[in-house]
Amino acid sequence: MMIMSTITINGKTYITKGNDISIIDGIVSVDGNIIEAGLSGNVKITWDGPLANLRADGDVTCENVNGKLDAGGNIHIKGNVNSNVNSGGSVHVSGNVGGNVQAGGSITAKDVGGYARASGSLHCNSHH
């Protein structure tokens, strides 16, 4: 049974199947299906449902992620990530990261289950 999720893009709400989000070049897609295109500027996206993977070419602010997270800009996560995080900018996670973290800037997290590599500073309780 496919789980239905809700995605709101700049105030417009869609019901969708899937849980892998991509936000690249102004196009939002879920599991490869285009939801919205032609977006520019500061785009606010709210996701209600299980989030497996997220890929974006800009900054990302989100809650718990059950899969990998890849962003060209800064990443701010309120909660935990159960896999790997890769950022062109800094990474701030209020909880734990289950996998590896790589950042072009600094990294802040409680615990990192794998390796943590940062071009800037590294602040966490423990990492491998």
Beta strands, then each sheet from edge to edge (+ up, - down):
strand 1: 4-9
strand 2: 12-17
strand 3: 20-24
strand 4: 27-30
strand 5: 33-36
strand 6: 45-48
strand 7: 53-56
strand 8: 60-62
strand 9: 69-71
strand 10: 75-77
strand 11: 85-87
strand 12: 91-93
strand 13: 101-103
strand 14: 107-108
strand 15: 116-118
strand 16: 122-123
sheet 1: 2+ 1- 6+
sheet 2: 5+ 4- 3+ 7+ 9+ 11+ 13+ 15+
sheet 3: 8+ 10+ 12+ 14+ 16+
end
